[in-house]
């Protein structure tokens, strides 16, 4: 069996994965509120050729286009608006990072991308309908909440198979198994990655505390709970769920304190499925525009 990579090695290995979503905190800050700095947005988007192409293609798609074509990033930004622009950027950058083929957690290539997208859509829906958090912030938090699992799958391979074989008999949660076998867990890796990429502390709290939001800092607990609820609903819906998804427990106290009710969550499912089906085709492939 391949020896487990130590914590720092996992973090360093994943620095080499292309297009880490390090510009998302800057984009989120620029697109917040009612006005955005067009020049800064244009410059930031233009740093990534693939992202710039995606923005222009979407602005000129049948859904957004009018008689005049957008020929510049600045024109595309004005046409799309900050909310749509940010969604495209967040999905493009994290999606490109998450679709790398990896082994572990019972995933097929692209499964983590599909599951993270599902969590993001659930989180955005809850944040909006229940007025619990900013919708774009919740969407981003859903996309990045499990990056540490991708990093471990990228670095450890057969060790994750060992965890999967031992969880049913020896541990009640996947996190306990990771900690016992590796000496650290995927949430610690997520925390380190997000700190290295300059994400705000709220996102770091999401990555570390989402399995147990009652333990999150007071100022971050609501967003962490939104992701916790979104994660459980996304797992029930089954998009891209690995075997790790079936070894977690809901934090009933945090959900109750945040105002989540099972009937309200169930009532949101039709709208969530409609949104998901805009991005995940019947063949399972993911598209973001």
N, C-alpha and C positions, 0 to 999 in steps of 0.2 A: 504493500500500500504506500502511495506517495505521502511523504510527511507533510503536515500542515505548514503553510507559509506563516511566518510570524506576522504580527499586526502591522509593523512598519513596512514590511515587504509588500503586503497586500495593498497598502495605501500608495506606495511608490510605484508598483506595477500598474495600477489603474491610472496613474498620471499619463501613461503613454496611450491610453485609449483615445481615439480621435474625437475632437469636437466635444470635450467636456463642457457642460452648460454653465461656464463661468461668467458669461455676460448677462445671464438672466437677472441677477440682482440689480444691475445698472438699468436694464430695460424696464424692469418692474417699477423702479423709482421714477424713470422718465415718463412712463405712461400712466402713473397715478394721477388722480385729480382731474380737473376740467381742462387743463392746458398742458401742452407738452412742448419741449424745445425741439422744433423740427430739425434744426441743424445737427444737434447731438444725436437724435434718433437716426437720421440719415447716415451719419458717420458710423454709428455703432452697427447698424444693419449691414452697411457696406463692407465691414471687416470680414464678413463671411459670405463668400460667393454663392454658396448653395442657399443660404437664407435670403440673400438679396434676390436671387432668381425666383425663389418661392413666393416672396412678397409681390414681385411684379406679376408673376403668373396669376396669382389669386386676384390681384386688383383688376386684371384684364379678363378674368373669367366671366362666363355668361351671367353669373349671379350678381357680380359687382359692376360690370362694365356698362358704360353708356356710349354715346356716339363717338366720343374721343378716347383714344387709347392712352394709357399711362406709359410714358417713356422714361420716367425717372423715379428713383426711390422716393423723392420728396412728394411727387404727385401721387404715388401709390399710398403713401402714409396718409395723406389728406383724404383719399377716397375710402380707405379701409376703416379709418378711425383707430384710436388707441387700443380699444378692447380687442378688436379682431386682429390687429397687428401683433399685440402681445401673445394672443393665443397661437398664432402661426409661428412666432419665434420660439415660444416655449415648447411647442410640440415638435418643431423641426429639430431644435438643438438636442433636447433630451431623447427624442425618438431615434435620432441617428446614433446616439450613444448606446441606447438600450437594445438595439436590434442586432448587435454583434452576436454571432453564434457562440454560446457557452454551454457547458454541461453542468448539471447540478440542479437540485431542488425539483427534479422531475419536469423541467422545462423543455419545450421545443424552441428552436430559434424564433425570436420575436414574441414569445409568451410574456416576458416581463414588460415589454413595451405595451402590449395589449392590456395587461392587468393594471399597470400604472396609469394608462389612459382612462381605464374604467374607474379607478379610484379618483382620478382628477375630476371626471365628469360628475360622479356622485358627490364629491366634496363641493364642487361649484354649485350644484343643485341645492344641497343642504344649506350652504352659506347664504344663497340668495333667498330661498323660500322661508328660512327660519331667521334671517337677519342676524346670523351668528358671526360672520367674518366677511372681509372683502372677497368678492367672487374670484378675481384674478389671483389673489394671494392663495386662496384655497385650492384653486386649480393647479398652480405651480407646486404647492406643497404635496398634492396628490401625485404629481408626476415624479417628484424626486424622493418620495418618502422611503423607498426601498433600495436606493443605489448601493448600499453596503452589501446587499445580497448579490447583486450583479458583480460587485468587486470580488466577493468571495468565490463565486462560481468561476470567474475569470482566472483566479489565482490558485484554487485548491482542488478542483476536479474530484479525484477519488475520495478525498476526505469528506466531501459532502455526501457521497454515497454511503460512507460509514455512518454518518450522522443519521441519514434517512433509515438505515437498517436498524439503528438502535433506539430511535425516538419512541416507537410504539411500546417497547418493553421497559425502557429505563427512565424516560423523562416525560413530564406532562406537557411541556411546551418545547417548540423548536429552539427558542432562545436559550433555554437551559441546556439543551444538548450542544449547541454551538459553544457555549461558555465552558462546559465541562471538557469537551474534546479539543477545542482550539485554544482555550485560555482567554478568549475574547468573543464577542458576538457581532453580528452584522450591523446592529444599531450603532455600536462603537465605531465601526468603519464608516457608516454613513455620516456620523457626527464629524469625524476627522476630514472626510472629503469635503463636506459643506463648509467647514471652517477654513480649509485650505483654499477653497474657491471664493471665499469672501461673502457667503450668504449671510443674511441677517440672523440674529440669534433665535428668532422665532422659528425659522426653518430648521435650524440645528435642533431645537427642542422637538420639533415634529419627527425628525429622523431618529432621535434617540428615545423619545417617550411614547410614540404612537401606540405601542402595544398596551401601555398602562398609563393613560393620560392623568389619572389621579395623582401620579407622582411628578407631573410636569410643574414647572414654576407657575405661580398664579397668573402672571401676565401673559403666558403662552398657552394656558390650559384649554381655552375655548377652541383655538385653531387645532391643537393637538387632538381634542375630542372629536372635532369635525372629521379629521382624517381617520381617526379610529373607527368612527361610525361608517364612513365611506369605505374603508377597507373591509369591514365585515359584510357590507351589502355587496360590494364588488366580488368578494369571495363566493357569496351565495349565487351570484349571477354566473360565475364560472369562467369568465374571460381570462385566459392565460394564468390560471391558478396552478402553482406548483404544489408538491406534496406538503411543503411547509405551511401552506395556507390552512390546513385542516388541524394544525396543532397550535391553536391560539384561543383565548377566551375573551369574551366581551367584558369591558370594565363597566359593570352595571351602575356603579355609583357615579362615575363621571358622565355617563350617558344620561342618567336621570337628572343630575344637576344642570346639565346643559339644555334640558328640555326635550330630549329625543324620546319619541314614542314609537313603538313598533308599528302601529297602524299607520302613522304618518309616513314612516320610512317605506312601508309597503305601498302606500298610495303614490309615492314618487317614482316607483319602478317603471311605469309605462313611459313617462317623459325621459327618464334616464336611458332606457333602452332605445328610444327614438334617437337621442343624441349620440349614443354609442354607435348605432348603425350608420350614422353619417360618416364615421371614421374607420370602422372595421367592416370590411366587405364579407359577403357570405362565405367566401373561400378562406377567411381568416386573415387575409392580408390587411395591412394598416395603411391608410392614406390620410394626410392631414389637411388637404385643401379641397 
